[in-house]
Amino acid sequence: MSRISIIGATGMIGSAIAREAQERGHEVIGTNRSGVASNPVQGVTYRALDLTDTDAVMALAVESDVLVISVPGGRETGDFGPVIRAHADLIAAAPTSRIFVVGGAGGLEMPDGTLLINAGVIPEEYADEPRSFVEVLNLYRSADKDLDWVMLAPSPEIAPGEKAESYVLSDDAPAGDRVTTGTFAVAVLDEIENPAHRRTRFTVADA
């Protein structure tokens, strides 16, 4: 059993990860800015925490085996800068626990190497968030080699849903067109329990 802390544990993806982790018997700490969950997962301990508070994030990392960050941020204001800076500040603080980042599909690549975000796959009016995930990924790729991090990106379409019977993984190219939050959470916990990726981004789709 591991102690898994999830920043953004009440969001669409974070709540699915919290549920899967709790069902597998892990100790789960879930955080959001208010510390209140409208649909709490039984057995999860909820706390208030803001990703931009690096000291608080580091304190949480110290007491965790794995720190999951599932925070897109900026959707309400259109300003994704604070979340990008929060990741940069966390990287600079050099946590020693494993950092598991929920990424975005926009940074995945077409067969010719073009990013999805630059290939017209994602409408321009929705492009700021995917571009912020690309910036975050580049921050981690440039981090010191001692930082233990991994990023899992969803398929171009992710939606609430039960876990599929199986899933497909890929590195830089989309593994498929769609993934449910249930399947995504299974892939997260499988990686946490049996690490197969380090200091890299990978992606998942329903089989």
PyMOL commands that set and color helices and strands:
alter all, ss='L'
color gray80, all
select helices_A, chain A and resi 12-23+54-62+81-93+105-107+116-118+124-126+128-141+181-193
alter helices_A, ss='H'
color red, helices_A
select strands_A, chain A and resi 3-7+27-32+45-48+66-69+98-102+149-153+157-159+167-170+178-180+200-206
alter strands_A, ss='S'
color yellow, strands_A
deselect
rebuild
show_as cartoon
